[in-house]
Each structure stands twice: as C-alpha cells, then as structure tokens.
C-alpha cells in the first residue's frame, strides 16, 4: 500500500486537543484530483460539518488545475466525505452532544485514491497553547545542551 501525504493541518494540532481519528474518502472532480497530485492543497482553516446524514469538508482550498479549462472547479467548494452511515451518525452525535468539532488532519493519496484523516477535537484554551509552546522550547534547549556536551 503506497501512501503519499499531500498536506497536513499543523494548525489543528496547535488549536485543538485531538481525540480520535478516522480515515475518510473524499468525492472529487477530475481537475481536483490533478491539483491534489500536484500538492496544491491547503487545509489550515478547514473543518468538517455533519449535515443531513452526510459529512462535508468545508473551507479546504484545492487550487485550480492550471492545465484545466475555464470550466475548472471552485477552489473552496464544499466536498462530500465518504464514510459508512453508522460512522457518520456516531460522529454527528458526538459533535452535537459533547461540544466537539471535527477537523481534517491530513490529506493523502493511498492506492491512487485521495483520503482525508479526520479527527474529533476539543478546542484548546489560550493558556494551553502557551504551555505547549514553552514545553517545546525547553525540549529544544535541552537537546541543544546535550549536543554541545557530546
């Protein structure tokens, strides 16, 4: 199984506590998959919204395919995610009940098909973000100190 990661949503890891993840298929047009294969994707402000028994990927930017015609796709159009009905119902229930949100973490190509890794997430408070940044900086400084001594 060949997997090629196209885009990651680093902002999601900064803004949310990630809980459980899932792999979902994505319904695309021909010019969209060509842009994805060219790695012209941005997931930074995107999110997933359950609506009428379906999941929709909103605000994900897939650039227009340059070699395409004037009838190319809209870069930020809503895209349907493909999951089993029970999985969609479970995710929608958790979002409505517990105040969680669904965010896309990665977009990748697996066996010639575009897939999105989505996850249930809870928003971080500002102090949580500052704590994570300070922890990362101290780990970086400790690593530098160890390298200098070795």
NUGUMAR-441294 format. One line per field, with one value per residue (C-alpha): residue number from 1; residue in one letter; z, y negated, x negated. Coordinates in Angstrom, 3 decimals, decimal comma, always signed. Layout:
! NUGUMAR-441294
k <- c(NUM/...) .
r <- c(a/...) .
c3 <- c(Z/...) .
c2 <- c(Y/...) .
c1 <- c(X/...) .
This chain:
! NUGUMAR-441294
k <- c(1/2/3/4/5/6/7/8/9/10/11/12/13/14/15/16/17/18/19/20/21/22/23/24/25/26/27/28/29/30/31/32/33/34/35/36/37/38/39/40/41/42/43/44/45/46/47/48/49/50/51/52/53/54/55/56/57/58/59/60/61/62/63/64/65/66/67/68/69/70/71/72/73/74/75/76/77/78/79/80/81/82/83/84/85/86/87/88/89/90/91/92/93/94/95/96/97/98/99/100/101/102/103/104/105/106/107/108/109/110/111/112/113/114/115/116/117/118/119/120/121/122/123/124/125/126/127/128/129/130/131/132/133/134/135/136/137/138/139/140/141/142/143/144/145/146/147/148/149/150) .
r <- c(x/x/x/x/x/x/x/x/x/x/x/x/x/x/x/x/x/x/x/x/x/x/x/x/x/x/x/x/x/x/x/x/x/x/x/x/x/x/x/x/x/x/x/x/x/x/x/x/x/x/x/x/x/x/x/x/x/x/x/x/x/x/x/x/x/x/x/x/x/x/x/x/x/x/x/x/x/x/x/x/x/x/x/x/x/x/x/x/x/x/x/x/x/x/x/x/x/x/x/x/x/x/x/x/x/x/x/x/x/x/x/x/x/x/x/x/x/x/x/x/x/x/x/x/x/x/x/x/x/x/x/x/x/x/x/x/x/x/x/x/x/x/x/x/x/x/x/x/x/x) .
c3 <- c(+0,000/-1,205/+0,768/-0,133/+2,291/+0,327/+3,065/+6,861/+9,023/+11,521/+12,792/+14,019/+16,306/+17,722/+18,188/+19,290/+21,625/+19,133/+20,416/+17,946/+14,251/+11,206/+7,528/+5,092/+1,332/-0,480/-3,535/-6,092/-9,681/-12,256/-12,020/-8,190/-8,065/-10,522/-8,280/-5,249/-7,031/-7,706/-3,920/-4,335/-1,213/+1,982/+4,978/+7,561/+8,114/+7,062/+9,156/+8,774/+9,263/+9,624/+7,666/+6,742/+7,409/+5,429/+6,305/+4,345/+4,205/+4,236/+3,605/+2,240/-0,561/-3,564/-6,203/-9,745/-12,109/-14,356/-17,455/-16,996/-18,957/-17,915/-16,507/-13,683/-10,091/-7,424/-5,041/-1,739/-2,657/-0,083/-0,641/+0,494/+2,726/+2,226/+5,357/+6,488/+7,651/+11,206/+11,426/+10,246/+12,762/+15,608/+14,730/+14,364/+17,739/+19,476/+17,885/+18,958/+22,408/+23,733/+22,024/+19,970/+16,421/+13,516/+11,870/+8,941/+9,929/+6,708/+3,056/+1,330/-1,631/-0,785/-3,609/-6,182/-4,114/-2,164/+1,542/+4,431/+8,018/+10,217/+13,995/+16,796/+18,591/+21,504/+21,283/+23,338/+25,639/+25,210/+28,273/+26,867/+23,685/+25,656/+27,787/+24,696/+23,163/+26,356/+26,687/+23,082/+23,617/+26,775/+24,988/+22,128/+24,541/+26,366/+23,042/+22,135/+25,519/+25,125/+21,607/+22,847/+25,592/+23,315) .
c2 <- c(+0,000/-3,141/-6,247/-9,762/-12,573/-15,654/-18,152/-18,256/-20,599/-21,759/-24,477/-21,832/-20,313/-23,790/-24,855/-21,583/-18,614/-15,734/-12,766/-10,009/-9,834/-8,221/-7,770/-9,072/-9,077/-12,312/-12,943/-14,967/-16,140/-15,353/-18,674/-18,495/-15,172/-16,515/-19,540/-17,252/-15,136/-18,387/-19,101/-22,327/-21,927/-23,941/-22,549/-25,213/-26,754/-23,797/-21,858/-19,099/-19,689/-16,960/-17,841/-15,690/-12,379/-13,390/-14,863/-17,875/-19,177/-22,957/-25,697/-23,333/-25,086/-22,933/-25,218/-25,259/-22,923/-25,123/-22,943/-22,658/-24,506/-27,513/-25,050/-24,085/-23,564/-26,239/-26,163/-26,316/-24,423/-22,014/-18,424/-15,338/-12,891/-9,193/-7,089/-4,379/-5,604/-4,347/-6,166/-9,407/-9,066/-8,387/-11,405/-13,685/-12,507/-13,228/-16,671/-17,655/-16,078/-16,835/-20,108/-18,608/-19,528/-17,503/-18,719/-17,318/-16,411/-15,057/-14,689/-11,849/-9,517/-5,838/-3,301/-6,036/-7,375/-10,630/-10,135/-12,560/-11,764/-13,449/-13,593/-14,600/-17,539/-19,884/-23,485/-24,499/-27,496/-30,219/-29,066/-25,516/-26,863/-28,885/-25,840/-23,697/-26,344/-26,682/-22,880/-22,629/-25,383/-23,769/-20,409/-22,122/-23,853/-20,562/-18,880/-21,642/-21,373/-17,613/-18,024/-20,616/-18,285/-15,272) .
c1 <- c(+0,000/-1,711/-0,747/-1,857/-0,986/+0,047/+0,980/+1,075/+3,081/+0,440/+2,764/+5,227/+2,586/+1,910/+5,548/+7,185/+6,779/+7,028/+9,030/+9,897/+9,071/+10,666/+9,849/+12,459/+12,721/+13,459/+15,668/+13,689/+13,880/+11,180/+9,377/+9,345/+7,511/+4,944/+4,329/+4,044/+1,438/-0,464/-0,325/+1,630/+3,789/+4,246/+6,164/+5,267/+8,738/+10,848/+13,334/+15,915/+19,635/+22,281/+25,407/+28,439/+26,685/+23,582/+20,194/+18,929/+15,368/+15,621/+13,053/+10,378/+8,505/+7,645/+6,119/+7,437/+5,644/+3,501/+3,795/+7,573/+10,210/+12,256/+14,834/+12,478/+13,620/+14,182/+11,146/+13,108/+16,247/+17,778/+16,655/+18,530/+16,666/+17,307/+17,863/+20,255/+23,658/+23,066/+19,726/+21,328/+24,168/+21,723/+19,565/+22,600/+23,933/+20,629/+20,353/+23,881/+23,722/+20,245/+19,393/+16,584/+15,655/+14,320/+11,109/+9,127/+5,556/+4,033/+4,846/+3,031/+3,166/+3,487/+3,645/+4,451/+7,380/+7,480/+8,167/+8,599/+7,691/+10,297/+10,440/+12,737/+11,165/+11,797/+10,606/+7,577/+7,629/+5,010/+3,042/+2,885/+1,301/-1,281/-2,103/-2,670/-4,958/-7,040/-7,344/-8,537/-11,122/-12,546/-12,831/-14,637/-17,054/-17,751/-18,500/-20,931/-22,686/-23,085/-24,533/-27,053/-28,333/-28,626) .
